[in-house]
């Protein structure tokens, strides 16, 4: 695959991934009723943790959009991956089963993995 196509794929996956992470972080920054019902009442997270993880997710999404920042970008990708993996695990642990709606989270997880793969290709080329 040539560098131009690789670069296009990198930015496509990265923008979609960062967009999802930003979109999903906004309701938790100042937790709304639906966020509290799901994250606090159903999953059992303390409200202060909801705010913390939302701000961290927003910061990570912004970092992966900024060119350069190689070390911090590695940490941002790792943090966003653990956020999504933790979300999947939390829902399974709280409900005792894998809900079909939980499978939706595999899409941003795949986007994040593809973004990371193409970022490494771009960085190493």
HUNOR-V683447 format. One record per backbone hydrogen bond with DSSP energy under -1.0 kcal/mol. NH is the residue of the N-H (numbers start at 0). CO is the residue of the C=O. E is the energy in kcal/mol with one decimal. If there is no record, write none. Layout:
# HUNOR-V683447
<<NH | CO | E> <NH | CO | E>>
This chain:
# HUNOR-V683447
<<5 | 1 | -2.3> <6 | 2 | -2.5> <7 | 3 | -2.2> <8 | 4 | -2.5> <9 | 5 | -2.5> <10 | 6 | -2.4> <11 | 7 | -2.2> <12 | 8 | -2.7> <13 | 9 | -2.6> <14 | 10 | -2.5> <15 | 11 | -2.1> <16 | 12 | -2.6> <17 | 13 | -3.2> <18 | 14 | -2.5> <19 | 15 | -2.1> <20 | 16 | -2.4> <21 | 17 | -2.7> <22 | 18 | -2.7> <23 | 19 | -2.7> <24 | 20 | -1.0> <25 | 21 | -1.5> <27 | 24 | -1.0> <31 | 26 | -1.2> <35 | 31 | -2.6> <36 | 32 | -2.7> <37 | 33 | -2.2> <38 | 34 | -2.9> <39 | 35 | -1.7> <40 | 35 | -2.3> <41 | 36 | -1.5> <42 | 37 | -2.1> <44 | 38 | -2.7> <49 | 45 | -1.6> <50 | 46 | -1.8> <51 | 47 | -2.1> <52 | 48 | -3.0> <53 | 49 | -1.7> <54 | 50 | -2.3> <55 | 51 | -2.5> <56 | 52 | -2.2> <57 | 53 | -2.2> <58 | 54 | -2.5> <59 | 55 | -2.5> <60 | 56 | -2.3> <61 | 57 | -2.0> <62 | 58 | -2.4> <63 | 59 | -2.0> <65 | 62 | -1.0> <72 | 68 | -2.7> <73 | 69 | -1.9> <74 | 70 | -1.7> <75 | 71 | -2.4> <76 | 72 | -2.7> <77 | 73 | -2.1> <78 | 74 | -2.8> <79 | 75 | -2.6> <80 | 76 | -2.3> <81 | 77 | -2.6> <82 | 78 | -2.1> <83 | 79 | -2.1> <84 | 80 | -2.9> <85 | 81 | -2.7> <86 | 82 | -1.9> <87 | 83 | -2.2> <88 | 84 | -2.5> <89 | 85 | -2.8> <90 | 86 | -2.0> <91 | 87 | -2.1> <92 | 88 | -3.0> <93 | 89 | -2.5> <94 | 90 | -2.3> <95 | 91 | -2.2> <101 | 98 | -1.3> <102 | 99 | -1.0> <103 | 100 | -1.0> <104 | 101 | -1.6> <105 | 102 | -1.7> <106 | 103 | -1.6> <108 | 104 | -1.5> <109 | 105 | -2.5> <110 | 106 | -2.5> <111 | 107 | -2.6> <112 | 108 | -2.2> <113 | 109 | -2.7> <114 | 110 | -2.6> <115 | 111 | -2.3> <116 | 112 | -2.5> <117 | 113 | -2.5> <118 | 114 | -2.1> <119 | 115 | -2.3> <120 | 116 | -2.0> <121 | 117 | -2.4> <122 | 118 | -2.8> <123 | 119 | -2.2>>
